[in-house]
Amino acid sequence: MTRIPFTRRMLLAFTLGAFALPLAARAADTELLNVSYDVARELYKDINPAFIADYKQKTGETVVIKQSHGGSSKQARSVADGLEASVVTMNQANDIDMLAERGLVAPDWAKKFPNNAAPYYSTMVFLVRKGNPKQIKNWDDLAKADVKVVIPNPKTAGNGRYTYLAAWGSVLKKGGTEAQARELVGRIFKNVPVLDGGGRAATTTFTQRQIGDALVTFENEVQLVRAEFGDNFEVVYPSTSILAESPVAVVDKVVDKRNVRKQATAYLNFLYSEAGQEIGAKHFMRVRSAAVAKKYAANYKPITLFTVDELFGGWKAAQKKHFDDGGEFDKIYTSK
């Protein structure tokens, strides 16, 4: 038998071939982009590896997940302007409705997953400095002349919008008039020294820049701050607040273009799994699973909640009246 000489060229070909297989395998990995709101970074930092491991075990397929975070409405506009999100995980339905109007998300997106496509929800509470020196206990206290309150911009941040509606709704819920609600919210926003673009920036303003007497943001955010900074802060629950859902949706136009609908759908379904719900609960989200909610009951102080539908006629009506250009917020804030 004739022996074929093992030349340098053959050695090079063999070496390149050895590296080609893992490179090709990596290139074949499915990549998803989750475009999310500002204060969900830590939540999805834990969700993603858990889903990746679960999906790998079930299908043998490797999924890579990338994240993008910012003010909820700002993020939604980025997707509308071309950021190729596979999924959006926002903190209010209004932002996803806008994407549906642009043809990026199914018109009936809220019916694609359980609980109005919101696997978690939260509410708006106050973070105050140790000892609560200004004795802030309810929404009215945020309007006192000697109080400075940090709230992100309702035009760009979902938690700013929820805070505005929670304060307004607190008046309506106890039988007050629209005029009285407008007056309270106007006084509160006169006390806002810095109008940050997103919830995490507002948290930094309050905790690290030491500006303000109170921060109003999501319950899960203030609990995480408390866990990080210990006894420097206290959490205050007002008598009533708003139910703040965190809705999710597949971005149809992108997943079909990239052929990743199956993986994107599985990713959002994982949020409803017992594992996904447990991770949410550990991050102080209020979860849908009764079993997980019971296990983490100590995380959730009972509070009377009202919905956007109940007091404002839904998100579209609230957006038009309060947050569109020339709406109630603009009138209140420009007169500050």
Stockholm file with secondary structure:
# STOCKHOLM 1.0

chainA/1-336         MTRIPFTRRMLLAFTLGAFALPLAARAADTELLNVSYDVARELYKDINPAFIADYKQKTGETVVIKQSHGGSSKQARSVADGLEASVVTMNQANDIDMLAERGLVAPDWAKKFPNNAAPYYSTMVFLVRKGNPKQIKNWDDLAKADVKVVIPNPKTAGNGRYTYLAAWGSVLKKGGTEAQARELVGRIFKNVPVLDGGGRAATTTFTQRQIGDALVTFENEVQLVRAEFGDNFEVVYPSTSILAESPVAVVDKVVDKRNVRKQATAYLNFLYSEAGQEIGAKHFMRVRSAAVAKKYAANYKPITLFTVDELFGGWKAAQKKHFDDGGEFDKIYTSK
#=GR chainA/1-336 SS CCCCCCCHHHHHHHHHHHHHHHHHHHHHSEEEEEEEEGGGHHHHHHHHHHHHHHHHHHHSCCEEEEEEEECHHHHHHHHHTTCCCSEEECSCHHHHHHHHHTTSSCTTGGGSSHHHHCSEEEEEEEEEETTCTTCCCSGGGGGSTTCCEECCCTTTCHHHHHHHHHHHHHHHHTTCCHHHHHHHHHHHHHTCSCCCSSHHHHHHHHHTSCCCSEEEEEHHHHHHHHHHHGGGEEEECCSEEEEEEECEEECHHHHHHHTCHHHHHHHHHHTTSHHHHHHHHHTTCEESCHHHHHHTGGGCCCCEEECHHHHHSSHHHHIIIIISTTSHHHHHHHTC
#=GC SS_cons         CCCCCCCHHHHHHHHHHHHHHHHHHHHHSEEEEEEEEGGGHHHHHHHHHHHHHHHHHHHSCCEEEEEEEECHHHHHHHHHTTCCCSEEECSCHHHHHHHHHTTSSCTTGGGSSHHHHCSEEEEEEEEEETTCTTCCCSGGGGGSTTCCEECCCTTTCHHHHHHHHHHHHHHHHTTCCHHHHHHHHHHHHHTCSCCCSSHHHHHHHHHTSCCCSEEEEEHHHHHHHHHHHGGGEEEECCSEEEEEEECEEECHHHHHHHTCHHHHHHHHHHTTSHHHHHHHHHTTCEESCHHHHHHTGGGCCCCEEECHHHHHSSHHHHIIIIISTTSHHHHHHHTC
//
